[in-house]
């Protein structure tokens, strides 16, 4: 078989690094790797489609799939996952003591379609009864002016308006022009200790652990996509890419478990790992569709409830067909 020469763009996470440094190969492929921040990969994926294999935003992938406009086929290698109780930043002078108090408030998000925001809104709706249309949403740059939705939106029944040109979500929260901000990383005003800015969930790790115990959900943020025309021309490619990402993840997990010399700059890494495993199980970072069915059932439902899509896209639209239940023996072997 002639080898394919393909480009790969992804953040250099520990669970992807073995693909970048050559410890893991994609079968029958020569890979031109491009480590980059996830936001850059997303921007290029949804505009110029520069790369053959790329990191994708899970929510933007749902949105483009629902519109029949995605140039990429999804592979259930979930290279980024994160709980989102830690993503809520509030004004402490607005009577916000509980998540339910966010009803009717002005909340900023870098992008309404951002996966972190999708999960945060789902959390508000399912756990606290605050629906997306109960809030006045404002989008714009977090710490620098600019930004905007990476995929154009046509929201139904949602109040979403851009913040003033030249302003930022962080500055507006600091001034009191916003009641709260939901963001994947802390806004500068919080990091700088601005008066009356705090987390909604001060003990967010405990809240997130309890959320997992209750729901079993480990939020998926990003997945891997392959250019659709390549998958159509080379049906074996989707499985080859999935198997390579799975092998890279196994190396990363082995490094986390190794206690001779820590592979991450955390002084109590074994204790942190043991705490996560006590809550979530020994192999908590699952790949594959079946192992993440609950997460995608929730995200598909929320996409409709939050006005992002008119209908729930099917799993067979989101992922290459070989990963669907009943046709995924390779997923099981990759997880063992």
C-alpha positions as CSV (number, residue, x, y, z in Angstrom):
1,X,0.0,0.0,0.0
2,X,1.3,3.5,-0.9
3,X,1.7,5.6,2.2
4,X,-0.3,8.8,2.5
5,X,1.4,12.0,3.4
6,X,-0.9,13.9,5.7
7,X,-0.8,17.1,7.9
8,X,-1.8,17.0,11.5
9,X,-2.7,20.0,13.7
10,X,-3.3,19.7,17.4
11,X,-2.2,21.1,20.7
12,X,0.8,19.2,22.1
13,X,-1.0,17.5,25.0
14,X,0.7,14.7,26.8
15,X,-1.8,12.3,25.2
16,X,-0.8,13.5,21.7
17,X,2.9,14.2,22.1
18,X,3.9,10.6,21.2
19,X,2.5,11.3,17.7
20,X,4.6,14.5,17.4
21,X,7.8,12.9,18.6
22,X,7.5,9.8,16.5
23,X,7.0,7.2,19.3
24,X,3.6,6.4,17.7
25,X,2.9,6.2,14.0
26,X,-0.3,6.3,12.0
27,X,-0.3,3.1,10.0
28,X,0.6,3.6,6.3
29,X,0.9,7.3,6.7
30,X,3.7,9.9,6.8
31,X,2.6,12.7,9.1
32,X,3.6,16.3,8.9
33,X,2.9,17.6,12.4
34,X,1.9,21.1,13.4
35,X,1.7,21.6,17.2
36,X,-0.4,24.7,17.9
37,X,-2.9,26.1,20.4
38,X,-6.4,24.6,20.0
39,X,-8.0,27.9,19.2
40,X,-5.7,28.3,16.2
41,X,-6.4,24.8,15.0
42,X,-10.2,25.5,15.3
43,X,-9.9,28.8,13.4
44,X,-8.1,27.2,10.5
45,X,-10.3,24.1,10.5
46,X,-13.5,26.2,10.1
47,X,-12.1,28.7,7.6
48,X,-9.3,27.5,5.3
49,X,-9.3,23.8,6.2
50,X,-5.5,23.8,6.2
51,X,-4.9,20.4,7.7
52,X,-5.9,16.8,6.9
53,X,-6.2,15.7,10.5
54,X,-7.1,18.4,13.1
55,X,-8.3,19.1,16.6
56,X,-11.9,20.2,16.5
57,X,-14.2,22.0,18.9
58,X,-16.9,19.4,19.9
59,X,-19.7,22.0,19.9
60,X,-18.7,23.6,16.6
61,X,-18.5,20.1,15.1
62,X,-22.0,19.4,16.2
63,X,-23.1,22.7,14.7
64,X,-21.5,22.2,11.3
65,X,-22.6,18.5,11.2
66,X,-26.3,19.6,11.9
67,X,-26.1,22.0,9.0
68,X,-24.5,19.4,6.7
69,X,-21.5,21.7,6.3
70,X,-18.7,19.9,8.0
71,X,-15.5,19.3,5.9
72,X,-14.3,16.8,8.6
73,X,-15.4,13.4,9.8
74,X,-15.2,13.0,13.6
75,X,-12.9,10.4,15.3
76,X,-13.8,9.6,18.9
77,X,-10.3,10.5,20.3
78,X,-11.2,13.1,22.8
79,X,-7.9,15.0,23.3
80,X,-9.4,17.6,25.6
81,X,-11.9,17.1,28.5
82,X,-12.6,19.4,31.4
83,X,-15.3,19.9,34.1
84,X,-16.7,23.4,34.0
85,X,-17.8,24.4,37.5
86,X,-14.5,26.2,37.5
87,X,-15.5,28.3,34.5
88,X,-18.0,30.6,36.2
89,X,-16.8,34.0,37.4
90,X,-19.3,36.4,39.0
91,X,-19.8,39.8,40.5
92,X,-20.2,39.4,44.3
93,X,-22.3,42.5,44.5
94,X,-25.2,41.3,42.4
95,X,-26.9,39.0,44.8
96,X,-25.5,35.9,43.2
97,X,-25.1,33.3,45.9
98,X,-26.2,30.1,44.0
99,X,-26.3,29.1,40.3
100,X,-30.1,29.7,40.3
101,X,-29.3,33.4,41.0
102,X,-27.9,33.7,37.4
103,X,-31.4,33.8,36.0
104,X,-32.0,37.1,34.2
105,X,-28.4,38.2,34.5
106,X,-26.0,39.4,31.8
107,X,-23.3,36.8,31.3
108,X,-20.3,37.1,28.9
109,X,-18.8,34.3,26.9
110,X,-15.9,34.4,24.4
111,X,-18.1,32.5,22.0
112,X,-21.6,31.3,22.6
113,X,-20.8,28.1,20.7
114,X,-17.7,27.4,22.7
115,X,-17.9,23.8,24.1
116,X,-17.0,25.1,27.6
117,X,-20.1,27.4,27.4
118,X,-22.3,24.5,26.0
119,X,-21.4,22.4,29.1
120,X,-21.8,25.3,31.5
121,X,-25.2,26.1,30.2
122,X,-26.2,22.4,30.3
123,X,-25.0,22.3,33.9
124,X,-27.2,25.3,34.7
125,X,-30.2,23.9,33.0
126,X,-30.1,20.3,34.2
127,X,-28.8,20.8,37.8
128,X,-30.3,24.3,38.7
129,X,-33.2,24.9,36.3
130,X,-31.7,28.0,34.6
131,X,-32.3,27.7,30.9
132,X,-30.3,29.4,28.2
133,X,-33.1,31.7,27.3
134,X,-33.3,32.9,30.9
135,X,-30.0,34.7,30.5
136,X,-28.9,37.8,28.5
137,X,-25.7,36.6,26.7
138,X,-22.9,38.8,25.6
139,X,-19.9,37.6,23.5
140,X,-16.5,39.1,22.7
141,X,-12.8,38.9,23.5
142,X,-11.9,37.7,27.0
143,X,-8.8,39.7,27.8
144,X,-8.2,41.3,24.4
145,X,-10.7,43.1,22.1
146,X,-12.0,41.2,19.1
147,X,-13.1,37.6,18.8
148,X,-16.4,36.5,17.4
149,X,-18.1,33.2,16.7
150,X,-15.9,30.9,14.6
151,X,-19.0,29.5,12.9
152,X,-21.9,31.9,12.2
153,X,-24.9,31.4,14.4
154,X,-28.6,31.5,13.8
155,X,-29.9,31.2,17.3
156,X,-33.6,30.7,18.1
157,X,-35.1,32.4,21.1
158,X,-31.7,33.4,22.6
159,X,-30.6,37.0,23.5
160,X,-27.0,37.1,22.3
161,X,-25.3,40.5,21.5
162,X,-21.7,41.4,20.9
163,X,-20.0,43.6,23.5
164,X,-18.9,47.1,22.4
165,X,-16.0,47.2,20.0
166,X,-12.7,47.7,21.8
167,X,-14.0,46.3,25.1
168,X,-13.3,42.9,26.7
169,X,-15.3,40.6,28.9
170,X,-12.8,40.9,31.7
171,X,-12.9,44.7,31.7
172,X,-16.7,44.7,31.6
173,X,-16.9,42.2,34.5
174,X,-14.4,44.4,36.5
175,X,-16.5,47.5,35.8
176,X,-19.8,45.8,36.6
177,X,-21.1,46.0,33.0
178,X,-21.5,42.2,33.2
179,X,-22.9,40.1,36.1
180,X,-20.8,37.1,35.3
181,X,-18.4,35.5,32.7
182,X,-18.2,31.9,31.6
183,X,-14.8,31.1,30.2
184,X,-12.4,28.2,29.8
185,X,-9.6,30.1,31.4
186,X,-9.7,32.7,34.2
187,X,-10.3,36.3,33.1
188,X,-7.5,38.8,33.9
189,X,-9.7,40.7,36.4
190,X,-10.0,37.5,38.5
191,X,-6.3,36.7,38.3
192,X,-5.5,40.3,39.3
193,X,-7.8,40.1,42.4
194,X,-10.2,42.8,41.2
195,X,-12.7,43.7,44.0
196,X,-16.1,42.0,43.8
197,X,-15.0,39.4,41.2
198,X,-15.0,35.7,42.4
199,X,-15.7,32.2,41.4
200,X,-19.4,31.0,41.6
201,X,-18.1,27.7,42.9
202,X,-15.1,28.5,45.2
203,X,-14.7,24.8,46.0
204,X,-15.0,23.8,42.3
205,X,-13.1,20.6,42.5
206,X,-15.4,19.2,45.2
207,X,-18.4,20.4,43.1
208,X,-17.0,18.7,40.0
209,X,-16.3,15.5,41.7
210,X,-19.8,15.4,43.1
211,X,-21.2,16.2,39.6
212,X,-19.3,13.2,38.2
213,X,-20.6,10.9,41.0
214,X,-24.1,12.0,40.3
215,X,-24.2,12.1,36.5
216,X,-21.2,10.0,35.4
217,X,-20.4,12.8,32.9
218,X,-16.8,13.7,32.1
219,X,-17.2,16.7,29.8
220,X,-15.8,16.3,26.3
221,X,-14.3,19.5,24.9
222,X,-12.3,18.6,21.7
223,X,-12.1,15.7,19.3
224,X,-10.1,14.8,16.2
225,X,-11.4,15.3,12.7
226,X,-10.2,13.9,9.4
227,X,-10.8,15.6,6.1
228,X,-14.0,14.0,4.8
229,X,-12.7,13.5,1.2
230,X,-9.8,11.5,2.6
231,X,-12.0,9.2,4.6
232,X,-14.2,8.6,1.6
233,X,-11.2,7.8,-0.6
234,X,-9.4,5.7,2.0
235,X,-11.9,3.9,4.3
236,X,-9.2,2.4,6.4
237,X,-7.8,5.8,7.5
238,X,-10.3,6.5,10.3
239,X,-9.4,3.4,12.2
240,X,-5.7,3.9,11.7
241,X,-5.9,7.5,13.1
242,X,-8.1,6.3,16.0
243,X,-5.7,3.5,16.9
244,X,-2.7,5.8,16.8
245,X,-4.3,8.4,19.1
246,X,-5.4,5.6,21.4
247,X,-1.8,4.3,21.6
248,X,-0.5,7.8,22.3
249,X,-3.0,8.1,25.1
250,X,-1.9,4.8,26.6
251,X,1.7,6.1,26.7
252,X,0.6,9.3,28.5
253,X,-1.4,7.3,31.1
254,X,1.6,5.0,31.7
255,X,3.7,8.2,32.3
256,X,1.2,9.5,34.8
257,X,1.3,6.3,36.7
258,X,5.1,6.0,36.8
259,X,6.5,7.2,40.1
260,X,10.2,6.8,39.6
261,X,10.4,10.4,38.2
262,X,7.4,12.5,37.5
263,X,6.6,13.3,33.9
264,X,4.5,16.4,34.9
265,X,5.6,19.3,37.1
266,X,3.3,18.5,40.0
267,X,5.0,17.7,43.3
268,X,2.1,15.5,44.5
269,X,1.3,13.9,41.2
270,X,0.6,10.3,42.5
271,X,-1.8,11.7,45.1
272,X,-3.6,13.8,42.5
273,X,-3.9,10.8,40.2
274,X,-5.1,8.6,43.0
275,X,-7.8,11.1,44.0
276,X,-9.0,11.3,40.4
277,X,-9.1,7.5,40.1
278,X,-10.9,7.2,43.4
279,X,-13.8,9.3,41.9
280,X,-13.7,8.3,38.3
281,X,-12.1,4.9,38.1
282,X,-8.6,3.7,37.1
283,X,-8.9,4.5,33.4
284,X,-11.0,7.6,33.4
285,X,-10.0,9.3,30.0
286,X,-12.0,7.1,27.6
287,X,-11.9,7.2,23.9
288,X,-14.6,5.7,21.6
289,X,-18.3,6.4,21.0
290,X,-19.8,3.7,23.3
291,X,-17.8,4.8,26.3
292,X,-18.9,8.4,25.8
293,X,-22.5,7.9,24.7
294,X,-23.9,9.8,27.7
295,X,-21.7,12.8,27.1
296,X,-22.8,13.1,23.4
297,X,-26.4,12.4,24.2
298,X,-26.3,15.4,26.6
299,X,-24.4,17.6,24.2
300,X,-26.8,16.9,21.3
301,X,-29.8,17.6,23.5
302,X,-28.3,20.8,24.8
303,X,-27.4,22.0,21.3
304,X,-31.1,22.1,20.5
305,X,-32.2,23.4,23.9
306,X,-29.6,26.3,23.6
307,X,-30.6,27.3,20.1
308,X,-27.5,26.1,18.3
309,X,-29.2,23.5,16.2
310,X,-32.7,22.8,15.1
311,X,-32.4,19.0,15.4
312,X,-30.0,16.6,17.2
313,X,-27.4,15.4,14.8
314,X,-27.1,11.6,14.8
315,X,-24.0,9.8,16.1
316,X,-23.6,8.4,12.6
317,X,-23.3,11.9,11.3
318,X,-20.9,13.1,14.0
319,X,-18.5,10.1,13.7
320,X,-17.1,7.8,11.0
321,X,-19.5,4.9,10.8
322,X,-17.0,2.3,11.9
323,X,-17.1,3.7,15.4
324,X,-20.8,3.2,16.0
325,X,-22.1,0.6,18.4
326,X,-22.2,-2.9,17.0
327,X,-19.4,-2.0,14.5
328,X,-16.6,-0.9,16.9
329,X,-14.5,-4.0,17.8
330,X,-11.4,-1.9,17.1
331,X,-12.5,0.5,19.8
332,X,-12.6,-2.2,22.4
333,X,-9.2,-3.6,21.4
334,X,-7.7,-0.1,21.6
335,X,-9.1,0.5,25.1
336,X,-7.6,-2.8,26.5
